[in-house]
Amino acid sequence: MALNFRFAVVSDLHIALPHTIWDHPSRFHLVEVSIPAFESVIEHLTQLDLDFLLIPGDLTQHGEPENHLWLQKRLSELPFPVYVVPGNHDVPVLMADQQSIGFADFPHYYGKFGYDNPKQIYYTHQVLPGVRLIGLNSNFFNEEGQQLGRLDHQQLTWLENVLATLTEELVLVMVHHNVVEHIPQQSRHPMGNRYMLQNAPQLLKLLRQYQVKLVFTGHLHVQDIACSDGVYDITTGSLVSYPHPYRVFEFRQDNYGREWLQVLSHRVESVPDFPDLQHLSKQWMGDRSLPFLMKFLTHPPLNLAPEQAQEIAPSLRYFWANIADGDALFDYPQFPQKVRHYIQAYSAIARCGTPHLIDNNSTLLLEKMRK
């Protein structure tokens, strides 16, 4: 029987109860809206005939127990199944401290949302007949206790064993860190590589081998759809930063066995105390953009002198906001040629040179991959 189902993705909620919010002058996250924005999304999603909801990480602002408990309770009240994976903000420390839960504590909070085994921080679950979800953990702590984006060897072995047993099911993968590059040279960019899974090529090889075409990620806080040899990485922006988006997907198979994924993006337009959220949030991001832009312009690959960067930065005030919005198109003819061409590379342009606007609203044909 042909598959036809509908689901939603809401990412990087950064849930923060008021007393857990701390301020910083360069903070991009407008965490003050985390709970009302989430409630606005839930109000909409409960009106739809959803089969399930995916949340690919950063459920809380800094892994605070009270924020995890609040979200755990709220998710249990929803009329559709919910599945989550941890983001770097959810398990920022290996061992629990005064602020955050420990790494191994995460499954204990989300036993109803994918984690049947509280001793394992990744899982597989049949979400519908013929549809299997694999929730991966991309938070890895090295010997120095530093948190990195990586799948450990044990998890990769487990994943291959799971995929090898699945022959008739459609497989969806959810993981926090990006698997396919969403910005130019992301895996090698000094500011973009921390959002990438360090061993993404190893994961992609496994996914292609077993014909897994759909991966849902977060972390980067942008609306973007990227594809690498048949594997789509659909990353969804954050609910606490411009443009406060979320997505609704419809998967269907036609009479010829072809698979289609319809993507519809929505955004939270207003919440109490922030009636014009879209305008205010874009201004918020623009107001805090200078440190980011100076680093972006003076670091590789541009390596501009600080004086030149200071001159260019004001024109790029909304550069990251426009990227976060998805389907951005850039051209700054007044910039030096080197800078102009580099900024243009962030545009949603196909290889043939025409706009390729698929990030927010599109229908993807998921073609069979060659082994």
Kinemage of the C-alpha trace (Angstrom):
@kinemage 1
@onewidth
@group {chain A} dominant
@subgroup {mainchain}
@vectorlist {calphas} color= white
{ca met a 1} P 0.000 0.000 0.000
{ca ala a 2} L 1.344 3.439 -0.965
{ca leu a 3} L 2.516 5.611 1.911
{ca asn a 4} L 0.848 8.956 2.557
{ca phe a 5} L 1.407 10.766 5.861
{ca arg a 6} L 1.859 14.227 7.352
{ca phe a 7} L 4.289 15.357 10.035
{ca ala a 8} L 5.865 18.536 11.370
{ca val a 9} L 9.326 19.667 12.430
{ca val a 10} L 9.932 22.335 15.087
{ca ser a 11} L 13.581 22.847 15.961
{ca asp a 12} L 15.827 24.591 18.472
{ca leu a 13} L 13.045 25.569 20.860
{ca his a 14} L 15.501 26.785 23.526
{ca ile a 15} L 12.726 26.563 26.100
{ca ala a 16} L 13.517 28.916 28.974
{ca leu a 17} L 11.266 29.570 31.934
{ca pro a 18} L 11.555 33.274 32.861
{ca his a 19} L 13.771 32.761 35.909
{ca thr a 20} L 16.305 30.750 33.844
{ca ile a 21} L 16.913 33.486 31.259
{ca trp a 22} L 20.225 35.320 31.406
{ca asp a 23} L 21.206 38.167 29.131
{ca his a 24} L 24.219 38.869 26.949
{ca pro a 25} L 24.600 41.869 24.617
{ca ser a 26} L 25.441 39.695 21.576
{ca arg a 27} L 22.831 36.972 22.202
{ca phe a 28} L 21.023 36.146 18.956
{ca his a 29} L 18.440 33.950 20.694
{ca leu a 30} L 15.297 35.840 21.647
{ca val a 31} L 14.592 33.268 24.353
{ca glu a 32} L 12.000 35.519 25.961
{ca val a 33} L 9.572 34.200 23.322
{ca ser a 34} L 10.474 30.508 23.613
{ca ile a 35} L 7.387 29.371 25.518
{ca pro a 36} L 4.740 31.630 23.898
{ca ala a 37} L 6.174 30.886 20.425
{ca phe a 38} L 6.025 27.156 21.096
{ca glu a 39} L 2.451 27.477 22.357
{ca ser a 40} L 1.536 29.367 19.172
{ca val a 41} L 3.000 26.581 17.045
{ca ile a 42} L 1.220 23.883 19.028
{ca glu a 43} L -2.088 25.747 18.649
{ca his a 44} L -1.652 25.561 14.872
{ca leu a 45} L -0.341 21.996 14.683
{ca thr a 46} L -3.173 20.572 16.771
{ca gln a 47} L -5.590 21.813 14.092
{ca leu a 48} L -3.856 19.641 11.503
{ca asp a 49} L -4.208 15.926 11.047
{ca leu a 50} L -0.583 15.235 12.002
{ca asp a 51} L 0.821 11.751 12.317
{ca phe a 52} L 3.789 12.895 14.434
{ca leu a 53} L 6.104 15.780 15.359
{ca leu a 54} L 9.926 15.800 15.215
{ca ile a 55} L 12.120 18.093 17.344
{ca pro a 56} L 15.789 17.803 16.268
{ca gly a 57} L 17.520 19.169 19.353
{ca asp a 58} L 18.167 22.232 21.491
{ca leu a 59} L 14.925 21.672 23.339
{ca thr a 60} L 16.139 23.886 26.206
{ca gln a 61} L 18.314 26.965 26.520
{ca his a 62} L 21.107 25.483 28.664
{ca gly a 63} L 19.972 22.004 29.697
{ca glu a 64} L 18.301 23.227 32.889
{ca pro a 65} L 16.347 20.445 34.682
{ca glu a 66} L 13.307 22.677 35.186
{ca asn a 67} L 13.175 23.535 31.476
{ca his a 68} L 13.445 19.862 30.504
{ca leu a 69} L 10.684 19.037 32.994
{ca trp a 70} L 8.432 21.796 31.647
{ca leu a 71} L 8.840 20.556 28.082
{ca gln a 72} L 8.449 16.908 29.050
{ca lys a 73} L 5.085 17.706 30.636
{ca arg a 74} L 3.917 19.873 27.738
{ca leu a 75} L 4.807 17.291 25.106
{ca ser a 76} L 2.927 14.591 27.004
{ca glu a 77} L -0.258 16.675 26.622
{ca leu a 78} L -0.159 16.801 22.818
{ca pro a 79} L -2.627 14.787 20.705
{ca phe a 80} L 0.062 13.322 18.410
{ca pro a 81} L 3.309 11.413 19.026
{ca val a 82} L 6.480 13.476 19.472
{ca tyr a 83} L 10.084 12.354 18.951
{ca val a 84} L 13.153 14.271 20.078
{ca val a 85} L 16.948 14.083 20.017
{ca pro a 86} L 19.411 16.086 22.133
{ca gly a 87} L 21.134 19.244 20.930
{ca asn a 88} L 24.338 20.730 22.268
{ca his a 89} L 22.319 23.062 24.534
{ca asp a 90} L 20.416 20.146 26.072
{ca val a 91} L 23.468 18.254 27.338
{ca pro a 92} L 26.231 20.910 27.576
{ca val a 93} L 28.156 18.959 30.215
{ca leu a 94} L 29.096 15.314 30.629
{ca met a 95} L 28.254 15.288 34.340
{ca ala a 96} L 25.364 17.249 35.819
{ca asp a 97} L 26.242 20.569 37.450
{ca gln a 98} L 24.282 23.317 39.214
{ca gln a 99} L 22.797 24.530 35.929
{ca ser a 100} L 22.441 21.571 33.557
{ca ile a 101} L 21.516 17.919 33.444
{ca gly a 102} L 24.258 15.422 32.604
{ca phe a 103} L 24.692 13.789 29.210
{ca ala a 104} L 23.399 10.382 30.335
{ca asp a 105} L 20.337 11.962 32.010
{ca phe a 106} L 18.681 13.010 28.751
{ca pro a 107} L 16.858 9.731 27.894
{ca his a 108} L 15.342 9.642 31.391
{ca tyr a 109} L 13.466 12.867 30.661
{ca tyr a 110} L 12.177 11.778 27.247
{ca gly a 111} L 11.175 8.138 27.666
{ca lys a 112} L 7.796 8.851 26.026
{ca phe a 113} L 9.394 10.613 23.071
{ca gly a 114} L 11.570 7.954 21.468
{ca tyr a 115} L 13.800 6.774 24.304
{ca asp a 116} L 12.461 3.335 25.217
{ca asn a 117} L 15.911 2.447 26.575
{ca pro a 118} L 16.976 5.000 29.239
{ca lys a 119} L 20.572 3.768 29.026
{ca gln a 120} L 20.955 4.620 25.336
{ca ile a 121} L 20.929 8.164 23.917
{ca tyr a 122} L 19.944 7.111 20.378
{ca tyr a 123} L 17.041 4.972 19.222
{ca thr a 124} L 14.915 3.549 16.429
{ca his a 125} L 11.142 3.565 16.431
{ca gln a 126} L 8.419 2.538 13.998
{ca val a 127} L 6.371 5.736 13.843
{ca leu a 128} L 3.828 4.357 11.353
{ca pro a 129} L 3.383 1.054 9.535
{ca gly a 130} L 6.125 1.099 6.912
{ca val a 131} L 7.864 4.178 8.368
{ca arg a 132} L 10.852 4.005 10.715
{ca leu a 133} L 12.510 6.887 12.532
{ca ile a 134} L 16.131 6.742 13.663
{ca gly a 135} L 17.047 9.324 16.292
{ca leu a 136} L 20.797 9.886 16.561
{ca asn a 137} L 22.901 11.641 19.183
{ca ser a 138} L 25.514 14.001 17.715
{ca asn a 139} L 26.916 15.238 21.042
{ca phe a 140} L 30.355 13.773 21.723
{ca phe a 141} L 32.728 14.590 24.582
{ca asn a 142} L 36.449 14.175 23.933
{ca glu a 143} L 39.091 13.282 26.520
{ca glu a 144} L 39.349 16.924 27.606
{ca gly a 145} L 35.599 17.057 28.206
{ca gln a 146} L 35.032 19.304 25.188
{ca gln a 147} L 31.684 18.901 23.462
{ca leu a 148} L 31.879 18.176 19.722
{ca gly a 149} L 29.462 17.262 16.943
{ca arg a 150} L 30.250 13.638 16.173
{ca leu a 151} L 28.756 10.141 16.099
{ca asp a 152} L 30.843 7.758 18.187
{ca his a 153} L 31.992 4.419 16.789
{ca gln a 154} L 29.516 2.406 18.876
{ca gln a 155} L 26.593 4.425 17.542
{ca leu a 156} L 27.730 4.071 13.923
{ca thr a 157} L 28.047 0.306 14.352
{ca trp a 158} L 24.579 0.190 15.908
{ca leu a 159} L 23.193 2.283 13.036
{ca glu a 160} L 24.638 0.004 10.363
{ca asn a 161} L 23.214 -3.041 12.131
{ca val a 162} L 19.773 -1.406 12.276
{ca leu a 163} L 19.822 -0.320 8.633
{ca ala a 164} L 20.929 -3.775 7.509
{ca thr a 165} L 17.735 -5.286 8.950
{ca leu a 166} L 15.361 -2.796 7.302
{ca thr a 167} L 14.284 -3.760 3.818
{ca glu a 168} L 10.674 -2.664 3.335
{ca glu a 169} L 10.417 0.451 5.505
{ca leu a 170} L 10.893 4.106 4.658
{ca val a 171} L 13.628 5.422 6.981
{ca leu a 172} L 13.743 8.966 8.369
{ca val a 173} L 16.828 10.104 10.295
{ca met a 174} L 16.864 12.905 12.863
{ca val a 175} L 20.084 14.365 14.291
{ca his a 176} L 21.013 17.790 15.656
{ca his a 177} L 24.211 18.640 13.749
{ca asn a 178} L 24.159 19.147 9.992
{ca val a 179} L 25.081 16.223 7.764
{ca val a 180} L 25.168 18.047 4.402
{ca glu a 181} L 26.696 21.526 4.014
{ca his a 182} L 24.163 24.358 4.114
{ca ile a 183} L 26.608 27.247 3.664
{ca pro a 184} L 29.642 27.416 1.356
{ca gln a 185} L 32.440 25.087 2.505
{ca gln a 186} L 30.670 24.654 5.857
{ca ser a 187} L 32.761 21.702 6.990
{ca arg a 188} L 35.963 23.730 6.516
{ca his a 189} L 34.722 27.232 7.344
{ca pro a 190} L 36.136 28.422 10.705
{ca met a 191} L 32.715 29.745 11.728
{ca gly a 192} L 30.529 27.082 10.109
{ca asn a 193} L 32.291 23.815 10.892
{ca arg a 194} L 31.048 23.607 14.492
{ca tyr a 195} L 27.529 23.176 13.119
{ca met a 196} L 28.585 20.200 10.996
{ca leu a 197} L 28.854 16.607 12.097
{ca gln a 198} L 32.609 15.953 12.123
{ca asn a 199} L 32.238 12.510 10.606
{ca ala a 200} L 29.394 13.414 8.236
{ca pro a 201} L 31.061 11.641 5.254
{ca gln a 202} L 31.006 8.363 7.175
{ca leu a 203} L 27.326 8.775 8.008
{ca leu a 204} L 26.439 9.815 4.444
{ca lys a 205} L 28.155 6.727 3.069
{ca leu a 206} L 25.985 4.529 5.293
{ca leu a 207} L 22.803 6.393 4.381
{ca arg a 208} L 23.479 6.079 0.648
{ca gln a 209} L 24.345 2.406 1.006
{ca tyr a 210} L 20.938 1.728 2.543
{ca gln a 211} L 18.933 4.184 0.392
{ca val a 212} L 18.087 6.596 3.242
{ca lys a 213} L 17.101 9.870 1.574
{ca leu a 214} L 15.761 12.109 4.354
{ca val a 215} L 17.647 13.595 7.289
{ca phe a 216} L 16.166 16.283 9.558
{ca thr a 217} L 18.593 18.550 11.426
{ca gly a 218} L 18.722 21.808 13.383
{ca his a 219} L 21.552 23.650 15.162
{ca leu a 220} L 22.370 26.171 12.393
{ca his a 221} L 19.175 28.228 12.951
{ca val a 222} L 18.457 28.636 9.238
{ca gln a 223} L 15.821 27.443 6.795
{ca asp a 224} L 17.685 25.381 4.242
{ca ile a 225} L 17.367 22.243 2.164
{ca ala a 226} L 20.629 20.730 0.916
{ca cys a 227} L 21.210 17.554 -1.049
{ca ser a 228} L 24.287 15.357 -1.467
{ca asp a 229} L 24.025 12.501 -3.975
{ca gly a 230} L 20.391 11.791 -3.161
{ca val a 231} L 20.490 12.424 0.598
{ca tyr a 232} L 18.469 15.484 1.623
{ca asp a 233} L 19.430 17.322 4.809
{ca ile a 234} L 16.465 19.513 5.727
{ca thr a 235} L 17.490 21.896 8.474
{ca thr a 236} L 14.840 23.981 10.201
{ca gly a 237} L 15.461 27.369 11.791
{ca ser a 238} L 15.097 28.095 15.472
{ca leu a 239} L 11.837 29.004 17.118
{ca val a 240} L 13.647 31.701 19.145
{ca ser a 241} L 15.433 33.507 16.334
{ca tyr a 242} L 14.316 35.184 13.129
{ca pro a 243} L 12.191 34.144 11.273
{ca his a 244} L 10.808 31.864 14.059
{ca pro a 245} L 9.925 29.104 11.563
{ca tyr a 246} L 8.530 25.605 11.626
{ca arg a 247} L 7.608 23.172 8.894
{ca val a 248} L 4.799 20.813 7.903
{ca phe a 249} L 5.643 17.941 5.547
{ca glu a 250} L 3.505 15.611 3.502
{ca phe a 251} L 5.074 12.427 2.171
{ca arg a 252} L 3.356 10.490 -0.580
{ca gln a 253} L 3.996 7.740 -3.080
{ca asp a 254} L 2.300 7.954 -6.454
{ca asn a 255} L 0.934 5.139 -8.587
{ca tyr a 256} L 4.318 4.714 -10.259
{ca gly a 257} L 6.168 4.130 -6.985
{ca arg a 258} L 7.775 7.569 -7.012
{ca glu a 259} L 8.243 9.294 -3.657
{ca trp a 260} L 7.406 12.945 -3.110
{ca leu a 261} L 7.902 15.221 -0.102
{ca gln a 262} L 5.912 18.431 0.062
{ca val a 263} L 7.486 21.104 2.272
{ca leu a 264} L 5.396 23.930 3.710
{ca ser a 265} L 7.046 26.455 6.031
{ca his a 266} L 5.275 28.627 8.571
{ca arg a 267} L 6.473 31.260 11.012
{ca val a 268} L 5.309 32.701 14.296
{ca glu a 269} L 4.161 36.224 13.488
{ca ser a 270} L 3.371 37.483 16.970
{ca val a 271} L 3.175 36.480 20.623
{ca pro a 272} L 1.991 38.376 23.712
{ca asp a 273} L 4.410 41.221 24.525
{ca phe a 274} L 5.878 40.938 20.995
{ca pro a 275} L 2.952 41.768 18.670
{ca asp a 276} L 5.238 42.479 15.683
{ca leu a 277} L 7.646 39.631 16.315
{ca gln a 278} L 8.997 39.361 12.764
{ca his a 279} L 10.082 43.012 12.551
{ca leu a 280} L 11.411 43.189 16.094
{ca ser a 281} L 13.311 39.927 15.794
{ca lys a 282} L 15.001 40.919 12.545
{ca gln a 283} L 16.037 44.209 14.157
{ca trp a 284} L 17.289 42.302 17.215
{ca met a 285} L 19.489 40.140 15.008
{ca gly a 286} L 20.698 43.137 13.011
{ca asp a 287} L 21.537 45.089 16.162
{ca arg a 288} L 23.746 42.210 17.365
{ca ser a 289} L 25.318 41.385 14.015
{ca leu a 290} L 28.499 43.500 14.105
{ca pro a 291} L 30.741 41.129 16.156
{ca phe a 292} L 29.643 38.229 13.945
{ca leu a 293} L 30.219 40.207 10.743
{ca met a 294} L 33.661 41.403 11.790
{ca lys a 295} L 34.710 37.846 12.521
{ca phe a 296} L 33.149 36.641 9.265
{ca leu a 297} L 34.942 39.276 7.170
{ca thr a 298} L 38.358 39.191 8.871
{ca his a 299} L 38.695 35.402 9.164
{ca pro a 300} L 39.372 32.936 6.331
{ca pro a 301} L 38.621 32.761 3.528
{ca leu a 302} L 38.139 36.538 3.087
{ca asn a 303} L 40.817 37.688 5.576
{ca leu a 304} L 39.935 41.370 5.209
{ca ala a 305} L 41.772 44.019 7.165
{ca pro a 306} L 39.717 45.258 10.159
{ca glu a 307} L 39.455 48.731 8.625
{ca gln a 308} L 37.974 47.357 5.400
{ca ala a 309} L 35.650 45.048 7.330
{ca gln a 310} L 34.393 47.994 9.411
{ca glu a 311} L 33.549 49.791 6.173
{ca ile a 312} L 31.678 46.841 4.642
{ca ala a 313} L 29.884 45.442 7.715
{ca pro a 314} L 27.013 48.003 7.943
{ca ser a 315} L 25.780 46.987 4.484
{ca leu a 316} L 25.568 43.387 5.705
{ca arg a 317} L 23.501 44.185 8.791
{ca tyr a 318} L 20.768 41.704 7.746
{ca phe a 319} L 23.048 39.205 5.983
{ca trp a 320} L 22.524 36.379 8.485
{ca ala a 321} L 18.848 37.216 8.981
{ca asn a 322} L 18.321 36.809 5.234
{ca ile a 323} L 20.180 33.484 5.250
{ca ala a 324} L 18.094 32.323 8.218
{ca asp a 325} L 14.964 33.251 6.246
{ca gly a 326} L 15.891 30.781 3.500
{ca asp a 327} L 16.138 31.229 -0.277
{ca ala a 328} L 18.375 34.291 0.100
{ca leu a 329} L 19.666 36.145 -2.966
{ca phe a 330} L 22.641 38.475 -2.542
{ca asp a 331} L 24.421 40.965 -4.754
{ca tyr a 332} L 26.475 43.914 -3.557
{ca pro a 333} L 27.944 45.513 -6.704
{ca gln a 334} L 29.550 48.241 -4.590
{ca phe a 335} L 31.773 45.708 -2.796
{ca pro a 336} L 35.282 44.781 -3.975
{ca gln a 337} L 35.013 41.987 -6.539
{ca lys a 338} L 36.477 39.336 -4.216
{ca val a 339} L 33.980 40.155 -1.452
{ca arg a 340} L 31.054 40.508 -3.865
{ca his a 341} L 31.635 37.083 -5.398
{ca tyr a 342} L 32.076 35.435 -2.008
{ca ile a 343} L 28.835 36.878 -0.622
{ca gln a 344} L 27.025 35.833 -3.808
{ca ala a 345} L 28.032 32.243 -3.065
{ca tyr a 346} L 25.553 32.306 -0.160
{ca ser a 347} L 22.677 32.860 -2.577
{ca ala a 348} L 20.109 30.215 -3.464
{ca ile a 349} L 21.422 29.755 -6.998
{ca ala a 350} L 21.429 26.499 -8.952
{ca arg a 351} L 24.498 25.330 -10.861
{ca cys a 352} L 22.912 26.591 -14.080
{ca gly a 353} L 22.924 30.104 -12.611
{ca thr a 354} L 19.207 30.613 -11.983
{ca pro a 355} L 17.484 31.019 -8.573
{ca his a 356} L 16.710 27.700 -6.904
{ca leu a 357} L 14.104 28.541 -4.282
{ca ile a 358} L 13.308 25.329 -2.394
{ca asp a 359} L 14.140 26.156 1.230
{ca asn a 360} L 10.669 27.117 2.455
{ca asn a 361} L 7.931 25.864 0.163
{ca ser a 362} L 8.619 23.169 -2.376
{ca thr a 363} L 7.896 19.614 -3.445
{ca leu a 364} L 10.877 17.285 -3.676
{ca leu a 365} L 11.038 14.206 -5.869
{ca leu a 366} L 13.087 11.651 -3.929
{ca glu a 367} L 14.883 9.690 -6.595
{ca lys a 368} L 16.347 6.233 -6.129
{ca met a 369} L 20.073 6.401 -5.389
{ca arg a 370} L 22.698 4.497 -7.310
{ca lys a 371} L 24.728 2.157 -5.104
